[in-house]
Amino acid sequence: MAMDERGLGKKLQKARQAAGLTQQQLCQQANLSFSTLTKIERGAIKAPSIFTIQAIAGALGVGLDELIGASPAPHRQLKKTRSGASFIYFDMNGCLVHSYQAAFVKLASDTGVSPDVIESVYWRYNDDVCRGRATLAEFNEELAKKAGVKKVDWLQYYLDVVEQIPEMHEILVWAASHYKVGLLTNTMPGFVSALRRKGLIPDIHYDAIVDSSEIGVLKPEQEIYAIAEERAGISPEEILFIDDAKANLVAASKLGWNVMWFDDARPETSATTVRQALEPADV
């Protein structure tokens, strides 16, 4: 198959983002130098070797033809909701999975410390890790120090106890067949890809993944919505954003987005409301 040299860099970048990987993580998994990857993504290397592309495709879990040939976007006839939205952004924690509270309890139980000690460390460092200012390894070190143990793997604790919200999984998969969909999430590095691999969030094609740890900004800061809007490639009134944090929704609505609050405490009722809002306008 002939390689699409002009669009390869952009396709690679989109595939990496869809997989929830940073450039550093992809380099590690594909055994590739950081400088080579960045040059490919920005187009400085227009025709990398097929062996390099095979390594990248394998690390991303996509087919070779998907990466160098046609766009990986699924075939679909795009529709609009009754409010005029054609791109649906979903929050992750609190919308697709129940949040991290159970991990606090499990780590506290395993280490014998009070849950408030664990939670205090979490909230002290969470924003910096989710911005990419601090590494997950540094956060793990702080948790271990406070817990009085040699080592803590927060990602593993999270994966062991986090529960999916099945009603929203079904809605997201259904929505992806009618609209463009994306994730807009405040999260730590590697969490999106780990959740996808474990099946805790749908492992589908996402038209955009806006991961705070990759871009260095958090909801409800205006810059993250500007980035999400640019990646969606449409006007703000055509975006619908679903989140469990009202502050995040207020910020998005001020920019002209359509928004919906998801109540994590009442997932079935909230999912029903979301499903009704996502009905195509022609139904």
Protein Blocks (a to p, Z undefined) as FASTA:
>chain_A
ZZdfklmmmmmmmmmmmnopafklmmmmnopafklmmmmmnopambdcfklmmmmmmmno
pafklmmmccfbdcddddddfkopabdcddfehplpccfklmmmmmmmmnopafklmmmm
mmmmmmmmmnopacfklmmmmmmmmnopabdcfklmmmmmoccdfklmmmmmmmmmmmcc
dddddddehklmmmmmnopaccdddfbdcdfklnopacfbfklmmmmmmmnopafklpcc
ddfbfklmmmmmmnopacddddfklmmlmmmmmmmmmpcfkZZ
